[in-house]
Amino acid sequence: MFDHTDWRDRLWSEVDQPWDLIIIGGGITGAGILREASRAGLRVLLVEQNDFASATSSWSTKLVHGGLRYLANGEWRLTRESLHERQALLDAAPGLVEPMDFLMPVYAGHRPGRLVTRLGLAIYDLMAGRWHAHYRGRAKVMNELPYLARDGLRGAFVYPDARTDDVRLVLRVIGEALDDGGRALHYARAESLCRDPQGGVNGIVLHDRLADRRTKVTATAVINATGPWSDRVRAQVDGAPRLRPLRGSHLVFRRADWPLERALMLFHPDDARPMFAVPWCGATLVGTTDLDHDGFPDTPPRMTDAEGDYIMAAVTHYAPGLGLTRDGAVSSFAGVRPVVAGDADDPGQASRESAIWSEQGLVNVTGGKLTTYRVTAREVLATLSDRLPALARLPADAPILGGGGDRLAGRYGRHAADVRALGEAEPIAGTPFTRAELRWALRHEGVAHLDDLLLRRTRLGLLLPAGGEAELPAIETLCREELGWDEARWLEECRAYRATWHRFHAPG
Ligand SMILES: Cc1cc2nc3c(=O)[nH]c(=O)nc-3n(C[C@H](O)[C@H](O)[C@H](O)COP(=O)(O)OP(=O)(O)OC[C@H]3O[C@@H](n4cnc5c(N)ncnc54)[C@H](O)[C@@H]3O)c2cc1C
């Protein structure tokens, strides 16, 4: 993606020529817009203030899903769109987006009742265009999950959805946009908006946080895709706050402690909220919560003690046979959903649909889901067709991503063979990640800090005890070889990484 060590300098040398489009924000929303705009041949620049996918887009439940819950809320359009995009991603990027069966245990007194659930799943299947959901009796369920609570267990519904690695999805989308001529710069903050003489937004003041340099960058259109930050950016165009930031947290367990072949959908014993336990990257993650999060971004999200207890209450209720405790988890993570405020009191009822609107020429996009990023991107670009006629060249039927296959092909696209050629293919114990992937990331994926490598390019920091402390000596050698870090730099990176991990990812 970022093949030469001088890629930032080269980008800087062209940054002050006018762009068709500037996108502020390098999560999945910004990445998707970059991908589609580059497809249309626009001159487009994405700027991200931290690492790519370092905010909400790295802390999701990792599902590429139709969203049964949206169906239950009567959000038909969102469900239909999500199911369509789920299939498009499954077809286009196997190895990155993988089909996954979900098991929904049914207990005596189950709410919603069995009939309603069966009907809901039938509609879900019907909308997806294939029959898959079915019911399994108690004996089979107990055989598959001997640790499941048995009292009142009747059986389980099985239905299909899919999972991914959210960060790798963002990186692949950005990578393919770069192949089509798009440009992306991380650790580069849009500090303020610029105006044309009529007062319309026509650019940004860009601050490169790595090189500490600033410049004014202009464009025909500027898009605010900053997720939970979007009200902050909008304050500059006098936009009244519209967001309702909702925090969601997860715990991660080692697979050895919670073996799971298929995902579980569970209704929390206290309030019947749906929760998921998902086999992911050789571990099992469980969540999420759904709570108002005040004070963003000055108070970045982390799992609170109350949330940890709430998640564990569901775990011990449904899987008493595992004897899991919060201290036994390997990590935790929390993200903020950039949901648009509506009438609902209950956070769970707040719509996940995206919202797109313009203010003084600034195009804002917020809400939405990982799963439906392409739909959102195309809707955003459709609002710009007058200002950017070249968008008419956007092909309607291009595949959403450029192919996959096995795990490496899914994660690295056209670079998979190069990653394979590095050798070093032995996975790091307890994870699917290899040393070759670490080396590839250091060489070609714009790693600026240790947490970029351990929390995003790979997810070792979430999967290994104490954030991967035992692996650090081997990783130090790689960082010295590939990035030329000296001892002082390495120690500083370790200090910063440990502080981040303990603050945001310790399980207890
Ligand atoms: C707990 C949880 C679970 C979820 N689970 C799922 C799921 O399973 N499936 C699914 O489809 N969806 C899921 N979602 C929803 C999905 O994760 C989000 O909708 C999506 O990631 C939002 O992406 P975004 O790009 O809009 O925001 P973000 O990923 O937050 O990106 C915005 C970016 O803008 C950057 N930025 C802010 N200000 C500036 C500036 N001034 N200059 C430059 N950059 C700036 C930020 O650093 C940030 O990286 C979940 C969300 C949460 C919170």
The ligand as a Gaussian input file, in Angstrom:
#p B3LYP/6-31G(d) Opt

LIG

0 1
 C      -19.532000      -1.730000      19.578000
 C      -19.830000      -1.644000      18.118000
 C      -20.115000      -2.795000      17.405000
 C      -20.391000      -2.720000      16.042000
 N      -20.576000      -3.877000      15.351000
 C      -20.786000      -3.833000      14.018000
 C      -20.871000      -5.041000      13.299000
 O      -20.693000      -6.131000      13.845000
 N      -21.115000      -4.955000      11.959000
 C      -21.276000      -3.761000      11.335000
 O      -21.538000      -3.771000      10.127000
 N      -21.165000      -2.580000      11.994000
 C      -20.904000      -2.598000      13.328000
 N      -20.750000      -1.434000      14.027000
 C      -20.890000      -0.163000      13.316000
 C      -19.594000       0.218000      12.600000
 O      -18.472000      -0.172000      13.344000
 C      -19.568000       1.733000      12.393000
 O      -20.741000       2.147000      11.768000
 C      -18.405000       2.166000      11.514000
 O      -17.191000       1.578000      11.934000
 C      -18.285000       3.684000      11.535000
 O      -17.203000       4.025000      10.716000
 P      -16.831000       5.545000      10.441000
 O      -15.782000       5.531000       9.399000
 O      -18.058000       6.320000      10.170000
 O      -16.253000       6.078000      11.828000
 P      -14.801000       5.834000      12.454000
 O      -14.322000       4.457000      12.233000
 O      -14.862000       6.306000      13.863000
 O      -13.873000       6.777000      11.596000
 C      -13.871000       8.178000      11.719000
 C      -12.416000       8.626000      11.632000
 O      -12.353000      10.044000      11.491000
 C      -11.126000      10.440000      12.056000
 N      -11.158000      11.892000      12.295000
 C      -11.919000      12.561000      13.207000
 N      -11.671000      13.885000      13.140000
 C      -10.722000      14.062000      12.184000
 C      -10.046000      15.218000      11.654000
 N      -10.313000      16.464000      12.109000
 N       -9.116000      15.035000      10.697000
 C       -8.839000      13.780000      10.215000
 N       -9.452000      12.667000      10.683000
 C      -10.387000      12.801000      11.651000
 C      -11.040000       9.617000      13.317000
 O       -9.726000       9.523000      13.829000
 C      -11.616000       8.279000      12.867000
 O      -10.602000       7.344000      12.532000
 C      -20.428000      -1.466000      15.390000
 C      -20.140000      -0.297000      16.114000
 C      -19.805000      -0.390000      17.453000
 C      -19.429000       0.839000      18.207000

